[in-house]
Amino acid sequence: MQVEELLDFLNTNEFINQIESTKITNINLYMDQALSFMNENLEHYKRNSKDKILTKSMINNYVKNELIPKPENKKYYPQHIISLIYIFYLKQILSLEDVKIIMNQYEKNHFNCESINDLYKIFLSSEQKEVLKLEKDLEELAKNIYEDCRNFDDDEIIFLFIMLLSSRANTYKVIIENLTDYLSGSKKS
């Protein structure tokens, strides 16, 4: 894979596909409706067709483990949908216990407020800006790798690219875990 091929690969892949706040209905949804909404809107995150984005068991466990408040009259409010979106993002990199700490801290003060919707809108616009920066950063990283690794074959270059991205992901994970510890009031010994 040449640098141009890698750049084409990076430029033709979508790194973000958001559930816009306007897509989140203002009516309360039953479990099956909430599941359909989430699975349809997050389907692009599936690595293969057998992957499950969200199941009834997952939602029931989130309620049971207090990651989200209980539905009222078996209906999930728009706030539940926003919380499920946040949980989807968080559980990709964090333990369920860390996700619980983060969601509990936020939801206890904001779940029944309009601020949950406002913050979600800011999250979406900030995420779009961050992805644009990321795309430029990845392009620069790819160019630098190819410049530094002229004597290596394509497999080695791709391996190095994967390792550097993994290192970044791990760094972000450690930062998030430290912020989660701060939220929970716990400190590492």
Number of C-alpha atoms within 10 A of each C-alpha: 12 14 17 13 10 17 17 12 12 16 14 9 8 11 15 13 13 14 15 12 14 8 10 16 12 10 10 19 19 15 17 12 13 22 19 13 17 21 17 11 17 18 16 15 14 12 9 9 8 7 10 13 17 17 15 12 9 11 18 15 13 18 14 12 13 14 24 24 19 16 15 10 8 11 17 19 21 20 23 21 20 19 21 21 17 16 20 16 12 18 14 10 16 17 11 16 12 19 22 21 16 22 20 19 15 14 18 11 11 15 20 13 11 10 12 18 18 11 11 18 15 11 13 17 12 11 14 16 11 11 14 12 11 13 16 13 12 17 18 12 15 22 17 12 17 19 11 11 14 10 10 10 11 15 10 12 21 17 11 15 17 12 12 14 14 12 12 12 13 13 12 13 14 13 12 17 18 15 13 20 16 12 15 14 8 10 9 6 3
